[in-house]
Amino acid sequence: MISVCIPCLNESDENLARVIKNLTEGCEYDDMEIIVWNDGSVNDDGSFRPMSSASIPWENKTVLNSTKRRGVGYGFDRCVEHALGDVIVLMGADTYPQRSWLKHVLNTVKSQSVGCGVSVGLQPGSYDINAEGLYERYGARIIYMVGIDDLPKSSPLRKDPYYKDILEAKWQSKQSDEPYEIPCVYGAFYWLTKEFYQKMHGWDTVEGEEWKGHKYWGCLEPAISLKAKVYGGRGVLYPDFRVGHIFGRIDDIFKVRSVRTDLKYWNALWVAHTMLDDAFRDEVLAFPKQCLNLSQAQGYIKKNWGKVQDARQRNKREGNLISKK
């Protein structure tokens, strides 16, 4: 059995139904369950908007409604706690995998790996992942210390001569026709065994706690990819499998399509503090000079220092912290 976990935030019933219809077409009811996490969605007046299971066109389903915004990592962890399947699919609510995804996932899941397909960039309102001219992304590499030269040439951030950042993922091109290891999964649709997810403690969130581990949205794929590495796993790209993904939103400041928010720095700092060995952590954390709301993120890490150290020591005890190579 496969358990598909889908966190949602302010997603319309129509859009979610379209995603699930694409996901479930051709699947048998015994093959999978769908678990949706409603991450504090709101109406136009700011009141909480609960999600009804009736809006999900699938028989075997669970809807978890949170009146507070907890974040994608928190939502995934709660979904997995309810999951009955041996295989976990983690996906965004704006993701359109090939119709053959179920068979593909069952045939390729490995006990110590996180699998993903080729990520195909879609624009809102366009859902054909086989259309001509779509940009394909074959996983990603992780940039621990980001400078101007690491940014796209079109990025407005290049105007800042002092720009430095930490922990970003940069898309890769195709390297082989056969499945191969990649530094970072990408595309908001990836899969692994429930056993391995639990072994590496997911995104380090705890039910009922205000925050621990991955908060809100941002730095998602680097976090799960590095956590898998800490616990002896790897990311694997399957180049014969395509996933359509509507990338992000229009950034209010730079007017470009982006998944970045100021809150992503909390996640990046959590990764650096809990997954990198002493020397590498100190080098990474000394690198940034100007990052949007970085000081706020540092303050929150300091406030939760006990939790940070607990996670670091556990990862060090149960796995292997990442060193610079």
C-alpha positions in Angstrom: 0.0 0.0 0.0 1.1 3.6 -0.7 0.2 6.5 1.5 0.2 9.8 -0.4 0.7 12.9 1.9 -0.4 16.3 0.7 0.0 19.5 2.8 -2.3 22.3 1.6 -2.4 26.0 2.3 -5.3 28.1 0.9 -5.7 25.6 -1.9 -9.1 25.8 -3.7 -11.3 22.7 -3.7 -11.3 22.9 -7.5 -7.5 22.9 -7.8 -7.0 20.1 -5.2 -9.6 18.0 -6.9 -7.9 18.4 -10.3 -4.5 17.3 -8.7 -6.1 14.3 -7.1 -8.0 13.3 -10.2 -4.7 13.3 -12.1 -3.0 11.4 -9.3 -5.7 8.7 -9.0 -6.7 8.0 -12.6 -6.2 4.3 -13.3 -5.4 3.4 -9.7 -7.1 0.6 -7.7 -8.7 1.6 -4.4 -6.7 -1.0 -2.5 -3.4 0.5 -3.8 -3.3 3.7 -1.8 -4.7 6.1 0.6 -4.6 9.9 0.4 -3.9 12.0 3.5 -4.4 15.7 3.2 -3.1 18.2 5.8 -4.9 21.6 5.8 -2.4 24.0 7.1 -4.5 26.7 8.6 -6.2 27.8 5.4 -8.3 31.0 5.8 -11.3 32.7 4.1 -11.1 36.2 2.7 -12.1 37.6 6.1 -9.2 35.8 7.8 -11.4 33.1 9.5 -10.3 29.5 9.4 -11.4 27.5 6.4 -11.8 23.9 7.2 -11.4 21.3 4.4 -14.1 18.6 3.9 -13.2 15.1 2.8 -16.1 15.4 0.4 -13.9 17.7 -1.8 -11.4 14.9 -2.4 -12.5 12.5 -5.2 -11.1 9.4 -3.7 -12.6 6.7 -1.4 -9.7 5.9 0.9 -8.9 9.4 2.3 -8.1 11.3 5.5 -8.3 15.0 6.0 -6.4 16.6 8.9 -7.5 20.2 9.6 -5.2 22.5 11.6 -6.7 25.8 12.8 -3.1 27.2 13.0 -0.5 27.4 10.3 2.1 24.9 11.2 4.1 24.4 8.1 4.8 21.8 5.4 7.3 19.8 7.5 4.8 19.6 10.4 2.0 18.6 8.0 4.1 15.8 6.4 5.1 14.4 9.8 1.4 14.3 11.0 0.4 12.7 7.7 3.0 10.0 8.1 1.9 9.3 11.6 -1.6 8.5 10.2 -0.2 6.6 7.2 -0.9 2.9 6.9 1.2 2.3 3.9 4.8 0.9 3.8 5.7 3.4 1.1 5.2 7.2 1.6 4.7 9.7 -1.3 5.3 13.3 -0.3 3.8 15.8 -2.8 2.7 19.3 -3.2 -0.9 20.3 -3.9 0.2 21.8 -7.3 2.0 18.7 -8.6 1.0 16.6 -11.6 2.9 13.2 -12.0 2.7 11.0 -15.0 -0.3 8.7 -14.9 2.0 5.7 -14.5 3.4 7.0 -11.2 1.9 4.3 -8.9 3.6 1.4 -10.8 6.8 3.4 -11.1 7.0 4.2 -7.4 6.3 0.6 -6.3 9.0 -0.7 -8.7 11.7 1.8 -7.7 11.3 2.4 -3.9 14.5 1.5 -2.0 14.8 1.0 1.8 17.5 3.7 2.1 16.7 6.2 -0.7 14.4 9.1 -1.5 13.3 8.8 -5.2 12.1 11.6 -7.5 11.4 12.1 -11.2 12.2 14.7 -13.7 10.6 18.0 -12.6 8.8 19.8 -15.4 8.0 23.5 -14.9 4.4 24.4 -15.5 2.6 27.8 -15.5 -0.7 28.3 -13.6 -3.5 27.1 -15.8 -1.3 24.7 -17.8 -1.2 21.1 -16.7 0.2 19.2 -19.7 3.5 17.8 -18.6 4.2 16.5 -22.2 3.8 19.9 -23.9 6.5 21.1 -26.2 9.2 23.5 -24.8 8.8 22.8 -21.1 11.9 23.2 -19.0 13.1 20.0 -17.4 15.1 19.8 -14.1 16.9 16.6 -13.2 17.2 16.8 -9.5 19.5 19.4 -7.9 22.8 20.0 -6.2 23.0 21.8 -2.9 25.0 25.0 -2.5 25.9 25.4 1.1 27.3 28.9 0.7 25.7 31.0 -2.0 27.3 34.0 -3.7 26.4 36.2 -6.6 28.0 33.8 -9.2 25.6 31.1 -8.0 22.5 33.1 -8.9 20.8 33.1 -12.2 22.0 35.9 -14.5 18.5 37.3 -14.5 18.2 37.5 -10.7 17.7 41.0 -9.3 19.7 39.9 -6.2 22.9 40.4 -8.4 22.5 44.1 -7.9 23.7 43.7 -4.3 27.5 43.4 -4.4 27.5 42.0 -0.8 24.9 39.3 -1.4 25.7 36.1 0.4 23.3 33.3 1.4 23.3 29.8 2.7 21.7 26.4 1.7 20.1 26.7 -1.7 19.4 24.0 -4.3 20.4 24.5 -7.9 18.7 22.5 -10.6 20.7 20.0 -12.6 20.6 18.8 -16.2 20.3 15.2 -17.3 23.3 13.0 -16.6 22.1 9.5 -17.6 19.3 7.6 -19.1 19.4 5.2 -16.2 18.5 6.0 -12.6 21.4 7.7 -10.8 22.2 9.3 -7.4 21.7 13.0 -7.0 22.6 15.4 -4.2 19.1 16.7 -3.8 15.6 15.6 -4.8 13.4 18.2 -6.4 10.0 18.9 -7.9 7.6 18.5 -4.9 7.0 14.8 -5.6 9.2 12.2 -4.0 8.9 8.8 -2.3 10.6 6.6 0.3 9.7 3.8 2.7 7.8 4.7 5.9 10.5 2.8 7.8 13.3 5.1 6.5 11.2 8.2 7.0 10.7 7.3 10.7 14.4 6.3 11.1 15.5 9.8 10.1 12.7 11.4 12.2 11.1 13.2 9.2 11.3 17.0 9.6 11.9 16.9 13.3 8.5 18.3 14.3 6.5 17.2 17.3 2.7 17.3 17.5 1.5 20.0 19.7 4.8 21.9 19.8 4.8 25.4 18.3 7.9 24.8 16.4 10.7 22.3 16.1 12.5 21.5 13.0 11.2 22.6 9.6 8.9 25.6 9.8 6.5 26.8 7.1 7.7 26.5 3.5 11.2 26.8 2.1 14.5 24.8 2.0 12.3 21.7 1.9 14.1 19.4 -0.5 17.6 20.3 0.8 16.4 19.5 4.3 15.0 16.0 3.5 17.9 15.2 1.2 20.6 16.1 3.7 18.7 14.3 6.5 18.6 11.2 4.3 22.4 11.5 3.9 22.9 11.8 7.6 21.1 8.6 8.1 22.9 6.6 5.5 20.5 7.2 2.6 20.7 8.9 -0.8 18.6 10.7 -3.4 17.9 8.9 -6.7 16.6 10.4 -9.9 14.5 8.4 -12.3 15.0 10.1 -15.7 12.1 8.1 -17.4 9.5 9.6 -15.0 8.1 13.1 -15.3 6.4 15.3 -12.7 4.7 18.6 -13.6 5.1 21.3 -10.9 3.7 24.8 -10.8 6.7 26.6 -9.3 5.9 28.9 -6.5 4.3 32.3 -6.4 5.1 35.8 -7.6 7.5 37.4 -5.1 6.1 40.7 -3.8 9.6 42.3 -3.7 11.4 41.1 -6.8 8.4 40.3 -9.0 9.8 36.9 -10.0 8.3 33.5 -9.6 9.8 32.1 -6.4 9.2 29.7 -3.5 11.4 31.7 -1.2 10.1 33.5 1.8 11.9 35.2 4.7 10.9 32.2 6.9 13.0 29.8 4.9 16.1 31.0 6.8 14.7 29.4 10.0 14.8 26.1 8.1 18.2 26.7 6.6 19.7 27.6 10.0 18.1 24.5 11.5 19.7 22.3 8.9 23.1 23.9 9.4 23.0 23.6 13.2 21.6 20.0 13.3 23.1 18.2 10.3 26.6 19.7 9.6 29.7 18.8 11.7 31.4 21.4 13.8 33.9 22.7 11.2 31.5 22.8 8.3 28.7 24.3 10.4 30.9 27.1 11.6 32.1 27.9 8.1 28.6 27.9 6.6 27.1 30.1 9.4 29.9 32.6 9.2 29.4 33.1 5.4 26.1 35.1 5.0 26.3 38.9 5.4 23.0 40.2 4.1 19.9 37.9 4.0 16.3 39.0 4.3 15.4 38.7 8.0 18.4 36.5 8.8 18.8 38.1 12.2 15.2 37.3 13.1 15.9 33.6 12.1 19.0 33.6 14.3 17.0 34.9 17.2 14.5 32.2 16.9 17.2 29.5 16.7 18.7 31.0 19.9 15.4 31.0 21.6 15.0 27.3 20.8 18.6 26.4 21.4 17.8 23.4 23.6 15.8 21.8 20.9 18.5 22.5 18.3 21.1 20.8 20.4 18.9 17.8 21.2 18.3 17.3 17.4 22.0 17.7 16.7 23.2 15.3 19.3 20.5 12.7 18.2 21.6 13.0 14.5 25.2 12.6 15.6 24.4 9.6 17.8 22.2 7.8 15.3 23.7 8.9 12.0 26.7 10.8 10.6 26.9 14.6 10.5 27.8 16.0 7.1 31.4 17.3 6.6 32.9 19.5 3.9 34.3 17.4 1.0 
